């Protein structure tokens, strides 16, 4: 399978970016055409509701289309041209640099919690195909039938079906990471899973890049000026906490609030009014129960929602602690508990926050609620150090698929914090630069030819130029 | 030392790019001012000649100045702005992304063969300081007095001398790699040294990036159309092979040539006319003798230069083999032998070359000599796969310090082939992105404010715009 993918990739990497863009658009079309067939398969395997699954198919299609736009723009190759300078000491040659697809095959480990958008039809696959790479996906065991069917749908839109491979099972995943033709690995999942893959990669003779997005606690800081409407704040928190039964890597697991009785009362009421639901898999449910229960003896339960009528459903749970108790419980209290659970930490003074923020592990997001930029200003650098995305007066769930999005963060949120798994720059993970020195124009890739036939943005002699 | 550097870095990272640029220019000035004092210190420790050392001080200054230009341009932060779109489904927030310096301290292992330009005053240090990071350098034991003196010169130009630390000795190097405040490591040196550092990093709880540039064999392919002037070709090869007593990571260690008696005769004569010299350290000399001697029984010696009058000097040596013999001796025959040694491999047909090129390990450079782009065209993709820089009718030694330069290559040339240790994009290694979602303009870094006060190139709503 990996050998076949590598062979197909040899052709794919030579195709012009515009042609790859057309293929990505066709994949998006194929996913949307298959929507009626696909969402019930996903529902049966994940317990996720119809509206969410339909929305996620759209998100998958949008991701393929974004990378089609990226290819048409051409900025992803980061073309840089330095003309020769014979008068320099020593004389400077003509040097032209651009990104090329990484050699071989990209391995992708699918996530459980987004059966479309972070799985076989996910951003890792879309960005790797866009870069010009063949991909082999290790299916998530939480939705095997869906994985197979989605792979078929995507293959039907590819010029060579071998460009996308699908493997199943732990051992096949290990083989994928070890295979000499696999040159980069993407992963979305747990810290434990990510560490296991990193350990396998560390055994390889060649240190290939591992782009793991491992989730996080996503701290939210509520500043005193944000207390004007405590009910709205509490309801926003409860909604973000319980969205998708809390099964998002951007789930708000830590809320720092002023020690304000009205706000705590509002949070209690808002969380009590929520309904949880069934979790994706029995293992995830067990992990949630174990993680949440470990807080029972240590912290005070502030509020509990309803489990709802579905068998095996879990109830949202929120604990509380003051800043001192919480700080003394670090780092354990800042470990992610995947599911609808959070800790509300009460503080007395804003000036008490920086120290605890600096002691938190890296997160994908950090949020501040405030009505006053001057009040929030001193905290922003700490939040930007703590997380890959800083959010103002919003909630961390919901990761827009755009050019500027960064979905990554300091360890343990990401294994390579420089890279993102969502947004246009996700394509960079599957590229590597080549510089061409003094090559005749006829031998250069179109992106680097003197007359810029593709009209892409380039840096020429140190200056960015737009066609 | 590392703690002090981290503290100094906390301030440095907050300084505007323009201010950091001024500091880099001052470092360049200070190095040039100290030239008369520094080059004799280097000569006494490295046996390198005056002209070379003076040139290298200039190169170091040029590197600091290039990164000052990079900072003034502002493109290194890769500012991307997506305005909010309330009409989208779901509504899109305002997202603005840019690179920030990595947290903590950058660790740099200096190389032996460039006592200025890849050592304490090297590109790793210049690019990391430019990014906004504090640096601690592990001095190379080949030039300890110079390392200390250069560190003093650089510190004298820094706003806080603690921004640059210097440690010496193997154990201090290990501590540097293991230290929790070190967030990225740069290295230029041997494959063995690089593997040792990678192993230490693999033991860390957090998988920090390791940017190792480990050298390579730098294959050169001579095509039949290039045989018009065999003497010029042979002299170019011999000069590149013996430059700096062959102690360059871009030294041409493999030359594929048509089985042409005249060319082989010219190479023999050109190499016989060379003089080697003293090597940088006794260990490097021993490594060269062992490596070259291991070929004695296996391959035919084609030519040998003179050692020259200096005690302990080595003589350049060139071996030869036909393509079949060479191919059967892979991968051992493609291992780098650091010093003035090469293998000239004779081939019969151009069509025999792609297979052997695909079996070579990754290199920093791959060169083709040809008078006919049509003849060379089929090989260019293989060369671009094999190496990070493809050179036309030139020689691999000499790495221009420019915007487009890429000095890196597939493993084992680099541990992270996506990155370069020379050229403007080397700064990226010490940066990590942050996205700001819906932040008020007043809380955004200047690079992301709506009115673009710094006038930097940015991508706005998907389109690259130049101020």
Interface residues (C-beta under 8 A of the other chain):
Chain A: X14 X58 X69 X73 X75 X78 X80 X81 X82 X89 X90 X92 X93 X95 X96 X97 X100 X102 X103 X198 X202 X206 X207 X208 X209 X210 X373 X376 X377 X380 X381 X384 X385 X387 X388 X389 X390 X391 X392 X393 X394 X398 X400 X402 X403 X404 X405 X406 X408 X410 X411 X412 X415 X416 X417 X418 X420 X423 X424 X425 X428 X431 X432 X433 X434 X435 X436 X437 X438 X439 X440 X442 X443 X457 X459 X461 X462 X463 X464 X465 X466
Chain B: X14 X58 X69 X73 X75 X78 X80 X81 X82 X89 X90 X92 X93 X95 X96 X97 X100 X102 X103 X198 X202 X206 X207 X208 X209 X210 X373 X376 X377 X380 X381 X384 X385 X387 X388 X389 X390 X391 X392 X393 X394 X398 X400 X402 X403 X404 X405 X406 X408 X410 X411 X412 X415 X416 X417 X418 X420 X423 X424 X425 X428 X431 X432 X433 X434 X435 X436 X437 X438 X439 X440 X442 X443 X457 X459 X461 X462 X463 X464 X465 X466
